[in-house]
Amino acid sequence: PMYFPLAEGTPEHIILVASEEVFAKNALGMCPSWSEKKMCTEVLKAAVETVEKMDAKLMSGTPLSDDENAFYDAVGGATSITTKSDCLKKLMQQQVEKGSLTRHEIDRLLAQVCEKIDSFDEDIDAALRKSQEKKASKLNTQKEKAEARKKMLEGHAAVLPHKLKHEPQILKLKKMLKPLLKLEASSKGRLLSVKETKQLTEMEEMQEQIEELEEASRGWFEDDENFRIRLEASRKRISTAVGGSAGKGSSSAGKKKAAPRSSASGAPTWVTPGGLASRQAARGKKATKKNSRSNGGSAFSAMMMDSDSDSD
């Protein structure tokens, strides 16, 4: 179920309060990869389950709390949420058929379909042992569809993960860092001039800004593993462009791993819709201090709200 109250301006809040038309118009930009669309459908599924529980509560004569009422009125009901989920599922299917999948996504889908085929084999054998020919025939038809899907996936060539949103800015900062890292390496064991001390302070600020730009490039519904893959690919491209030494001599921007999204219990929040909201809310607070963190989310949020106004 969802957790209340939903923080205004978070991805969860925006997708749930947006009209079906606005959601459909912005779905591709909001969730460019198959994995992000998949994660978004999980959030929508949790919202549907929450609304259905509220419906059951009302049917039993139990009043909703103020937060529950606010959520119920804002999301437009289970039918509206389901329509949004169906929109994403259609886009996901198109993406699979076109082969617009990363290596990680293809491997994930192949593992799923192979597991289904194995399960069909077991069910078919069990049906035949019980002389349930009709059931076995139906299962064989389903197995053939799964095998066709497996063949299709195996025939796809993996696409590269999409670039980080702020990669151009990160590249610019990495180029500026290069001479400063050389200065840091040459300064060990000697006193620094006032100018050098100032330069090394600026270097630390740049490294912190790079980390912030990397995290701000994380997709709204992107899990840790897929973001790590994109981040590593980005760092490799940037390292090549800068000359392969931008990350050396520093224990910060060049080598730090992507910070996982974690909840108080230690579980990754991308598997817990409520955790996603708290993570995004925390990111939103920090964004008020660093403009570089807020541009992407606020711009998309504004686009969603403007589109919603146009559709009225």
C-alpha positions, 0 to 999 in steps of 0.5 A: 500500500501507499504511505500518507500523506503523499509529498507534493511534487514527488514523482508519486504525487505527480503521476497520481494526480495528473489526468490520464491524458497528461500522463500518457503525453509525458510517459515516455519522457518520464520513464524512457527505459523499460525498467523505469516503466516497469518500476512506475507500474509497480507504484501504480499497482500499489496505489490501486491496491490502496484505493481498493482497500479504502473502497472496502473500508467505506463499504464496511461503514468505516470512515476514512482518515483525513489523509486517506480522504485527501489521497482518495479524492486526488488520485481519481479512483482505481479505474484512472490509475489502472488506465495509466498502468495500462498505458505504460504496459503498452509502451513496455510491450512496444519497447520489447518488440522493437528491441529497445532494451539494454543488456541488463533488461534483455537478460532480466526478461530472458530469465523470466521467460525461461522460468515460465517455460520450465514452469509450463513443462512441469504443469504439462507433465502433471496434467498428462499424468492426470489424463487432463489432455485439454489442460495440457493442450492449453498449457502447450499453447501458452508454452509456445508463446513463451518460447516465441518470446524467448526467441524474439528476445535472443534475437535483439541486439542490446542498446546502450543505456541512455546518457545521464541528463547532466553529463555535459555539465559533468564533463565540463567540470571534469575537464576543469578538475584535471589540472587541480588534481595534478596540483593536489598530487604534487602538493603532498609533503610541502606547504601550499601557497594561498592561491594553491589552497584556494584552488584545492578548496575549489576542487573539492567543491567541484567534486561535490557538485559532480556527485550532485549532478550524477545523483540528479541524473537518476531517473524518477523510477530508476532502481539502483542497479540500472542507475549504476550501469548508466553511471559507470558508462557515463564515467567511462565516456567522460574519462575517455573524453578528458584523457583518462586521468580526471578521476585519479588522485581523488577519493571522491567524484571519480571513484565513488559508487552510486549511492543506493536508495535505502529506507530506514529498514535498510531495504532499497526504497525503489521496491517500496513506493512509500520509500520512494516518496520519502527519498524524493521529498528529501531530494527536493529539500536539498534541491532548494540549496543546489539549483543544479539538483532541481532543474530536471524534476521541477521542469518536468513537474511544471510541464505536467502541471501546464499540460494538465491545465491545457487539458481542462 
